[in-house]
């Protein structure tokens, strides 16, 4: 893993989240891009150069955040970008060859009942960039046990497993695979190919209405440090991610980070 991107908002958790990202980057030998994306809507004839002001303030905001955490020798680069969140984020990730986005769940949401706020929810739902969702105030620790939950073991894009392979390599992590047989599954969905077989320590099958329900039923058996799921158009957390906001009462797994891979098919 070479390049990690951290979008920074104005939440009270921003400092601890950035420290987690630095510690994670240190452990994986990655460079850290700390970014803020802003958009400006101005009326015709506005005399003040709003763009220049916002860019300067945004840059100062990022620099101040970085100065308040322990860099631990990690290369940290701050950047600001103007544009619509998702479109700009995808362009930035492509131009910087970003391998992973580290997200805080709520960003600037002030509601305690919210798990994923609008910004983080949009990034998870509307992009195909590998992302790590880190619980609020979570302190970095080595990842030794990973629960990977999927409803189909069919893999056509082996490169999508790259972030998972990095964790296995850098932390010597063990991966336990949970195949959730949802309605209309096929026999091929349960066949584990060589690429997946090479990285898992164990596998288990379960029958549930959704992958999410399968995880809720079985994750305590594995006691993982991290949950790994696959992003699909109609996949994990489908119901929860119909809207960009996800409530804590609907999401019962908030005690450890969640790695969201890009689609395997």
Residue pairs with C-beta under 8 A, 6 or more apart in sequence:
1 28
1 29
1 30
1 99
1 100
1 162
1 163
1 166
1 170
2 30
2 31
2 97
2 99
3 30
3 31
3 33
3 96
3 97
3 98
3 99
4 21
4 24
4 25
4 28
4 30
4 31
4 32
4 33
4 98
4 99
4 100
4 101
4 102
5 32
5 33
5 35
5 92
5 93
5 96
5 98
5 100
5 101
5 102
6 17
6 18
6 21
6 32
6 33
6 34
6 35
6 101
6 102
7 35
7 36
7 37
7 89
7 101
7 103
7 107
7 119
7 123
8 14
8 18
8 34
8 35
8 36
8 61
8 62
8 65
9 36
9 104
9 107
9 108
9 119
10 107
10 108
11 17
11 104
11 106
11 107
11 108
11 109
13 104
13 106
13 136
13 137
14 65
14 104
15 65
15 68
15 69
16 136
16 137
16 138
16 139
17 102
17 104
17 134
17 136
18 34
18 65
18 66
18 69
19 69
19 70
19 140
20 102
20 134
20 138
20 139
20 140
21 32
21 34
21 102
21 134
22 32
22 69
22 70
22 71
22 72
22 74
22 76
23 72
23 140
24 30
24 102
24 132
24 140
25 31
25 32
25 74
26 72
26 73
26 74
27 140
27 142
27 170
27 171
28 166
28 170
29 170
30 74
30 99
30 100
31 74
31 75
31 77
32 74
32 75
32 76
32 77
33 77
33 78
33 79
33 96
33 98
34 62
34 65
34 66
34 76
34 77
34 78
34 79
35 62
35 78
35 79
35 80
35 81
35 92
36 58
36 61
36 62
36 80
36 81
37 80
37 81
37 82
37 83
37 85
37 88
37 89
37 92
38 54
38 55
38 58
38 80
38 81
38 82
39 82
39 83
39 84
39 85
40 50
40 51
40 54
40 82
42 50
51 82
54 82
55 80
55 82
58 80
59 78
59 80
62 78
62 79
62 80
63 78
66 76
66 78
79 92
81 88
81 92
82 88
83 91
85 119
85 122
85 123
86 122
86 123
86 126
86 127
89 101
89 123
89 127
89 129
90 127
90 129
92 98
93 101
93 127
93 129
98 129
99 130
99 162
99 163
99 166
100 129
100 130
100 131
100 132
100 163
101 123
101 129
101 130
101 131
101 132
102 131
102 132
102 134
103 120
103 123
103 124
103 131
103 132
103 133
103 134
104 120
104 133
104 134
104 136
105 114
105 115
105 116
105 117
105 120
105 133
105 134
105 135
105 136
106 114
106 115
106 116
106 117
106 120
106 136
107 117
107 118
107 119
107 120
108 117
108 119
109 117
109 118
109 245
112 248
113 247
113 248
113 249
114 245
114 246
114 247
114 248
115 246
115 247
115 248
115 250
115 251
115 254
116 124
116 133
116 244
116 245
116 246
116 251
117 244
117 245
118 244
118 245
120 133
121 241
121 243
121 244
121 245
121 246
122 244
123 129
123 131
124 131
124 133
124 231
124 241
124 260
125 241
125 244
128 231
128 262
128 263
129 262
130 160
130 162
130 163
130 259
130 260
130 261
130 262
131 259
131 260
132 163
132 257
132 258
132 259
132 260
133 257
133 258
133 259
133 260
134 257
135 254
135 255
135 256
135 257
138 256
138 257
141 225
142 171
142 225
143 167
143 171
143 173
143 225
143 226
143 257
144 171
144 172
144 173
144 174
144 225
145 173
145 174
145 176
145 222
145 223
145 224
145 225
145 226
146 164
146 167
146 168
146 173
146 174
146 175
146 176
146 224
146 225
146 226
146 227
146 228
146 259
147 175
147 176
147 178
147 215
147 219
147 222
147 224
147 226
147 227
147 228
148 164
148 175
148 176
148 177
148 178
148 200
148 228
148 229
149 178
149 180
149 211
149 214
149 215
149 227
149 228
149 229
149 236
150 177
150 178
150 179
150 180
150 211
150 229
150 230
150 264
151 179
151 180
151 181
151 182
151 185
151 189
151 211
151 214
151 235
151 236
152 185
152 188
152 189
152 264
152 265
153 177
153 179
153 189
153 190
153 191
153 192
153 193
153 196
154 188
154 189
154 191
154 193
154 264
154 265
155 161
155 193
155 195
155 196
155 264
155 265
156 264
156 265
157 262
157 263
157 264
157 265
158 195
160 230
160 261
160 262
160 263
160 264
161 195
161 196
161 199
161 261
161 264
163 259
163 261
164 175
164 199
164 228
164 259
164 261
165 199
167 173
167 226
167 259
168 175
168 199
173 225
173 226
174 201
175 199
175 200
175 201
175 228
176 200
176 201
176 202
176 203
176 204
176 222
176 224
177 192
177 196
177 200
177 202
177 203
177 204
178 203
178 204
178 205
178 206
178 214
178 215
178 218
178 222
179 189
179 190
179 192
179 203
179 204
179 205
179 206
180 205
180 206
180 207
180 208
180 210
180 211
180 213
180 214
180 215
181 189
181 190
181 205
181 206
181 207
181 208
182 207
182 208
182 209
182 210
182 211
182 214
183 209
190 205
192 200
192 203
204 218
206 214
206 217
206 218
208 214
208 217
210 236
210 238
210 239
211 229
211 235
211 236
212 236
212 237
212 238
212 239
212 240
215 227
215 229
215 253
216 252
216 253
219 227
219 253
224 256
225 256
225 257
226 256
226 257
226 258
226 259
227 253
227 256
227 257
227 258
227 259
228 258
228 259
228 261
229 235
229 236
229 237
229 258
229 259
229 260
229 261
230 236
230 260
230 261
230 262
230 263
230 264
231 260
231 261
231 262
231 263
232 263
232 265
237 246
237 251
240 246
240 250
240 251
248 254
